[in-house]
Amino acid sequence: MRFLSRVPFYKRAFPHTLRSPIRNMNTAAANEVLYALTVGNAPTRPSPEDVLEKSHHTESGFRNPWESFRDLSSSEIMQMMISRRLSGKGNSPDTTPPTVNVRKPQFLPTRDTPKLRSTWLGHACYYVEFPSGLRVLFDPVFEARCGPCCGPVTLGPKRYTEPACQVKDLPIIDVVVISHNHYDHLSYPTVSEIAKRHPNCHFFAPLGNKSWFQSSGIQNVTELDWWDERDIAMSPKENRGSQVEPVGEVSADAGIKARISCLPCQHITARGPFDKFKTLWASWSIESGGRKVYFTGDSGYRSVDEVPDGEDDYDPKYDFPICPAFKQVGEFRGPFDLGLIPIGAYAPRHIFSAAHADPHDAVRMFKDTKCKNALGMHWGTWVLTEEDVLEPPRKLKEALKKHDIPEEGVFDVCEIGESREFE
Ligand SMILES: [Zn+2]
């Protein structure tokens, strides 16, 4: 369906004073206008030459097509972790409070948004309010544990910090973006509740995840391959259904537009013991109203060997290959006003670096992707690995210093529930 204006969407001002016929009676924002979302055709933009080769596709699923990735099986990881524990090398992070501060988030009550605004809701979950009026939720998981359900019991680690809020507290959700299917990024109870409370919300996920959403009762889902993108348009909804009421005329200018781009990153997927690499993982770019946000999802940057204690794995003598995808993202889709970049779940490096960035990798990703500002994520919520829970923000400052980037005001960490605004 063709819906795009010939005028670039970001040049058309969103009418902040708009009042249209339908108000959302189903969310915390009782005065909010309901919008119908349409997913349009794929735009054609330049992408790297190797994209057509689809080198990340395999007969049975997907792979990381770079030297920077090294695959370890779950049983190898388990054995290495156990032997570290037995030899006394392993670290069990202390989660005794205080750790990361949690505050009650303040969301804008309407779509009026003077500045790009981002709120960290713990781990990899960010809620982004675009000046166009668009509201995007990334990798939402609101449960105490991130793991599979076994009858009434949910397995997996338990939060050591409280969630900032619950799904019911989010006033508007137009788009949910999922990076991949690991339980700390994709939760059945959370997405089910979002779909129930926000029936017009549209989910975007990497290839191979559509059937999971459909079997979870969610039909508003688009799955994309790396470098695929879709334009979306939202317009005030006609008066249909019983949960809405007419309140006035629709402006001819009404509408919110955005471009959602699925992009590569280096990771692994599985929700069970037999589906490793069957679905794709991705980073994402969202452009709306002239502002661009890059969500890295969950990603490694290199695969490093074990180096002696006290040695830097970025020492030139090691020269571990880096993932080329981030420079391509920066070149073909950057620059970005804001990057949401993982900084946690990285230790020990020789076990986790292939799939999880440490703060030094994160700063490289920040530079490669041409982000003007960034906020850290993928820390402060569940203990997934061995680093101390407050180490990621400390290491981030070290890494920023090493790259001559100010330690504050460019690539920051927030408190859980804190909002930041960007010019
Ligand atoms: Zn993951």
Residues whose N, C-alpha, C, O or C-beta is under 5 A from the ligand:
A	BS01	ZN	H182 I268 D298
